[in-house]
Structures are given as structure tokens and as C-alpha cells.
Amino acid sequence: MREEIIGQSFDEERALYNLSHADVIDCVFAGPADGESVLKEARDVSLENCSFSLRYPLWHVEGFQLHDSKMDELTRAAIWYAKDGTITDSVLGGIKAVRECENIVIKDCSVTSEEFGWMSSRIRVEDSTLASQYIFFGSRDVALDRVKMTGKYSFQYMENLTISNSVLDTKDAFWHSKNVTVTDSIVKGEYLGWFSEGLTLKNCKIIGTQPLCYCKNLKLIDCTMENTDLSFEYSDVEATISGHVLSIKNPRSGHITVDTVDEVLFTDDTVMDCTGKVIIREK
């Protein structure tokens, strides 16, 4: 039989430590004791309409549901080393909200958290907004669908990432990533995708200066590019691009097909052989 904890307030350290098989409803985790780790090591717990304002509330938690709840900016490092959880219709604030977690679904949420999602695996985010610097650093097996993201240094050192139907407004993104596929999305930033391996963009709009340089096994399929100068430097690339590109510089290998381009630059000062072909479609 499941325990029910309803309408209570907790502020002491480890107030519900090692709680199991329980439903926590309409509870507040805040107060003068300012206790840490209130639900650490919990198992099979459901939290609904709860409010959090304490550090480290959900560490080493397994089998949890967090629904219609709010973690404010004081809820630092909220969910670490957690497994097998769902987070729905909730607000996640506070730095480093999710780290070293596994098998977590985040849906219909608003996340404002610097350094969100580091070193995690099997994370899925749907129908949510994300605001974070260095989002998902070093994570793997991550999927984003219908997500609006703002940040700076996004998806670095990631492996096995899929993004669909999303809008990414970032500075750089995908640096040193491996096996990333982005479809039907807008990707806006500077220096996108440098040093990536196995990056594929399909039906995407790519915006910003000096994108997609030093890439290995780069593919663009039916994409458009806007304000993209000095593109593809030292990249191994196969690309089909609709519309106009400002400039293409020293592609290392492959083929780039475009409608129009202002400049194609093959300079004398390259540090490697550059044999990529730029093909202008016949009108």
C-alpha cells in the first residue's frame, strides 16, 4: 500500500530521506532550516503540485514522477544521479538542475538552468522551453522534439543526439559532438558545429557566421542558410542547399550544391589539401 503525504511543509535536511512507494501531494519544501537533500535516495515516488526552494532535493532517486511542480532559482543542483523518471508540466529553475541522470523524460516544462543536463544519458525532452548555457554537455542518447532553446555553448561533446521540429538560438553548438541529427528545425548561432563528426542537418534553416568548419562526415540535406559567411572551412561535407550562401571557404572534401553564392574561396594559405567541389545549380 502506498503512503500519502499531503499538504505538508518540510525544511529540515533529509526530511524524507529514503522514502519509498509514496505519493507526495501539495507539499512545500522550504523554510528557515534550509535543509539539503530532502528526498535523497527516494524510490518509487510521485510528486504532484509541490514547491521546492531547497538545495539538492532529488539526488539518487529512482522511479519518480514530478508533475505540476515548481523548483525556484534557490533549488540548486536539483536532480542528480537520478534514474527512470518523468517530469511533466513543471518549472525547473536553479543552476545545474539535471546532472548524471539516466532515462528521464521531460515534457511540457519550462527550464531555466545554467549547465543543464550534463553527463546524462537517455534523456528525452518534448514540448518544452530550455534556457541554459553549456546545455547537455558531455551527454549521450538524447532526443529533443518541439523544443525552443536559448543558450550559448550548446550540446558540446555529445554523442547520439536527435533534434526535431525545434528552434535553437545559441552562440555555438555541437562542438566536438558525434552522431547528431537535426531535422525540420531552425539553428541560429555563430561557429556552429565545429569539430563535429557525423553531424546531419535535414530540412533545417541555418543562420549565422562561419558555420560548420573542421567537420568530419557532415551532411546537409535540403537546408537553407542565412548570413552564413566563410562556411565549411576544412570540412568533409556533402550538402544540398536551397537559396543563397554568402561565402564558402576551403572545403576539405565532398560536394556542396547551392543555388547562388557570393564567394567561393580557395586560398593559398591552407594548412591541408582542400579538394571540395562547389556546384551551382543551373537556372
N, C-alpha and C positions, 0 to 999 in steps of 0.2 A: 504494500500500500504506500502511495506517495505522500510525503509530508507537504503541507501547505503553510507557507509563511506569507501573511497578507497584511499590508498596511503598517509595517513597522519601519523604524529608523535604526541604522547601525553606523557607528563611527569608531568602534574600537578595532585594534589590529587583529586580523584573522577572525573577525566576528562570526563568520560562517565557514570556518576552515573545514575542509574535507566533507562538506555537505554532499549528500547523495540522494538520488531518487526524490527530488523535491521540486515544487513549483513556488517561485518567489514572485509575488504579485503586488504592485502598487507600493513598493518599498523605496526608501531613500537611504543612500549610502553617503553620508556627510555628517559633519558635526565637529565639536570642539576637540574631541580626542584625536582627530586627524589620523586615524589608523590605516595602515597599509594592508594590502593583501587580504581583503575582506572575504573573498570567495576562493582563495587559493586551494588547489587540489580538489576542487569540486568534481563530481561525476553525475552525469545524467540529471542535469538541472535545466529548468525552464524559467527564464526571467522575462516578465511582461510588465510594461508601464513602470519601469524603475528609473530612478535618477541617481547618477553617480558623480561624486565630486571628491574622490579619494584616489590616491596613487595605487597602481598595480592590482586592480580588483580581480582580474581573471587570469591568473598565472597557473600553468599546469592543469588546466581544466580540460576534461574530455567528455564529449557528448553533451553539448549545450545548445540552447536556443535563446537568443536575445531578441526580443520583439518590442517595438513601440517604446523604446527606451532612449535615454539621453546620457551621454558622457560629456561633461563640460571640459573647458580648457585646463582645469586642475587635475583631470583624470589622466595623469601621465603614464605612458607605457602600460596601457590598459590590458591588452590581451597578448600575452607572451607564452610560448611553448604550449599552446592550446591545440587540440585536435578535434576533428569531427563536430563542427559547429555551424549553425546558421545565424545570421544577423540580418534582421528584416525591419524595414520601416523605422530605422533608428538614426540617431545623430551621434557621430563619433568625433570628439574633439580631443585636444591634448596631444602632445608630441609623442611619436613612436607608438601609435595605437595598436598596431599588429606587428609582431616580430617572431620569427622562427616558429610559425604555426603551420599546420598541415590539415588539408581537407576542410576548408572553410568556404561557405557561400555567403556572399554579401549582396543583398537585393533591396532596392528601393530605399537606399540610405544616402545620407549627406555626410561626407567625411572631410574634415579639415584637420590635417595632422601631418606635420613635417616628419620626414623619414618614415613614411607609412609602408608597411608590408615587406620589410627587409627579411631576406634569408628564409623565405617561406616557400611552401610547395602545395600544389593542388588547391589553388585559390581561384574562385570564380566570382566576378563582380558583374551585376546586371542592373540596369535601370537606375543608376546612381550617379552622384556628382562626387568628384575627388579633387581636393586641393592639397598638394604636397610637393615638397622638394625631395629629390632623390627617391621618388616613389618606386617601390618593389625592387630595390637594389639587391642584386645577387639572388633573386628568387627564380623558381623554375615551375613549369607546368601551371601557368596562369592563363586565365581566359577573361576578357572583358567584352561585354556586349551592351550596347546602348548606354555608353558611359560618356559623361562630359568631364574632362580632366583639365586642370590648370596646374602648372608646376614649372620647374626649371630643369633639373638634371634627371630625366625620367628613364626608367627601365634599363639602367646600366647593369652590365654583367649578368643579364638574364638569359635563361635558356628555356626554349619551348613556351613561347608566348603567342597567343592569338588575340587579336583585337578586331571587332566588327561593329559597324554602324555607330561609330563613336566620333567625338571631336576632341582632339588633343591640342592644347595650347600650351606650349612648353618652350624652353630655351633649346637645349639639345635633347636628344632622345636616342635610345637603343645603342649607345656606345658599348663596344665590346660584347654585344649580345650575340646569341647563336639561336638559329631556328625560330625566327619571328615572322609571323604572317599577319598583315593588316589589310582588311577588306572594307570597302564601302565606307570609308572614313575620311575625315579632314585631319591632316597632320601639319601643324604650324609651328615653326621654330627656327633655330639657327644651328647649322652644323649637324643636321640630322643624320643619324645612322653611321657615323664614322667608326671604322674598325669593326663593323659588324660582319657576321658570317652567316649566310643563309637567310638574309632578310628579303621578304617578298611583300610587295605592296600591289594590291589589285583594286581597281576602280576607286582609287584614292585621289584626293587633291592635296598636293604637297606645296607648302608655302614657306619661303624663307631663304636666306643667303647660304651659299656654299654647302648644299646638301650632298650626302651620300658619297663621301670620299673614303678612300682606303678600305673599300668593302670587298669581301670575297663572296662569290656566288650571290650577287644582287640581282633581283628580278623586279621589274616594274611592268605591270600588265594593265593596259588601258587606263593609265593615270593622266592627270593634268598637273602642270607645275606653274606656280605663280611667284614672281620676284625671285627666281632661282638662278643666281649667277654662279659661275665657276663650279658647276655641278660635275660630279662623278670623277674627280681627280684621283688617279691611281686605283680605280675600282675595276673589278671584273664584273661586267654588267651585261644583262640582256634586258632591253627596255622598249616598250611601245608607249609613246606619249602623244596625247592629243593636244593640239594647240601650240602655244609658243613657249620657248625656253630662252632666257636671257643669254646664258653662255654655258658652254660645255668645255671643260679643260682636261686634257691629258687622260682620257680613259685608258686604263691599262690593257684591257682586252674586252671582246664582245661586240655587241651591236646596239646602237641607240637609234631608234626610228622616231622622228619628230615631224610635225607639220612645218614649223618655222623655228629658226634660231638666229639670234643676233650675231653671235660669235662662236666659232669653233676654234679652240686654241690648242695647238701642239707646239709647245715651247722647246727651246734648245737646252734649257737648264734642268731637264727632268732627271730624277735620280734612279729611274728604271725605264726599261723599254715600254713604250706605250703604243699599242697597235689597235686599239679600239676603233670601230668604224661608226661614223655618224651618217645616217641615211635620212635624207629629206624626202618626204613623200611627194610624189608628182601630183600636181594640181590638175 
